[in-house]
Amino acid sequence: MGNFTVIDEEFICDNCGAKVGKLGYSCRNHCPNCLHSKHVDKNPGDRAESCHGDLEPIGLEIDSKKGYVIIFKCKKCGMIRRNKAANDDNMDLIIDLSKREQL
């Protein structure tokens, strides 16, 4: 895995249309409203991925150091990605993910 490139930027969610602000304490990776992301990185923050598919949240892991980790699957290429949940994520959706059968 390459180096982590720090990019914390605003964006409009391609899935739900929400205007998503900067996270402020780390890098924003996904929409806190619907939890979807966009497949733009090969390594965190590098913006080197050409796929640009919708990363759909499909599951949840609990890591002793990171806390909730959302599991995403790209609807375009099938790649699986993981990213730490943010403090302002929709907790109802996090709970729903926790009820799904784990991978």
PEPE-V192841 format. One line per field, one symbol per residue. ss: DSSP state (2 for helix, 1 for strand, 0 for the rest). A space follows every 10 residues. Layout:
BEGIN
ss=???
END
This chain:
BEGIN
ss=0000000000 1100000011 0000000001 0000001100 0000000000 0001111111 1110001111 1111000001 1111000000 2222222220 000
END
